[in-house]
Amino acid sequence: MKLLERLPRESGGDYALRTIKENIINLELPPGSQISENELAAEMGLSRTPVREALIELSKVKIVDIQPQKKSTIPLIDYDMVDESRFMRSLLECAVVELDCEMATSLDLERLNQNIRLQDLYQDNFYSGQLLELDNQFHGILFEIAKKPQIYALMQNISIHFDRVRSMALSSVKNLKIIQDHKQITAAIARRDPKSARILMEEHLNRYKIDAAAIRAAYPQYFK
């Protein structure tokens, strides 16, 4: 498991939740693997209580399967759960980009474009982990521009099903169009075109369906 740096004033429970989620998304804790509460606690330098609380929280969105007296399991990928996660994101993010067309300032647009420039850099150098982080930052900025950052934060738990597939796409899809999508969405916001921004965002979030064959071919053992 990849350990994250603990943030200042971050509680043990929040640290455990953030670390376990990150490792599930990045496939350090791959679908089908078993995890031990005791082992996770030892690795993170925590007591069992915050780790148990984090696993219970993740089990509520069905990304961890807890069985009493046994090790917990990271479930195989269920495309129904992926699609449900994508459906929620589509409803929220399509509405957000419409708001962004009204609310984005020149500084906001520069933040988006700066993020995209970094995405280009990391894609050219094959840093898929950093690219996923920048992808998440891009979407987070969209919510910040619309003054809806708490909605983005609340969306993160169920979004983990979708995020696992996004992570796989970054390393398995040859003709990846994520950055091109981001550029087009930003351009639509810059020209104050909410209809185009909504359509582009919907296409962007549906791209995993187009990439499904390549993802399954690269990771057949991870799917139901």
Secondary structure as GFF3:
##gff-version 3
##sequence-region A 1 224
A	DSSP	alpha_helix	12	25	.	.	.	ID=ss1
A	DSSP	beta_strand	34	35	.	.	.	ID=ss2
A	DSSP	alpha_helix	37	44	.	.	.	ID=ss3
A	DSSP	alpha_helix	48	59	.	.	.	ID=ss4
A	DSSP	beta_strand	72	73	.	.	.	ID=ss5
A	DSSP	alpha_helix	79	103	.	.	.	ID=ss6
A	DSSP	alpha_helix	106	124	.	.	.	ID=ss7
A	DSSP	alpha_helix	128	145	.	.	.	ID=ss8
A	DSSP	alpha_helix	149	172	.	.	.	ID=ss9
A	DSSP	alpha_helix	178	190	.	.	.	ID=ss10
A	DSSP	alpha_helix	194	205	.	.	.	ID=ss11
A	DSSP	alpha_helix	207	210	.	.	.	ID=ss12
A	DSSP	alpha_helix	212	218	.	.	.	ID=ss13
A	DSSP	three_ten_helix	220	222	.	.	.	ID=ss14
###
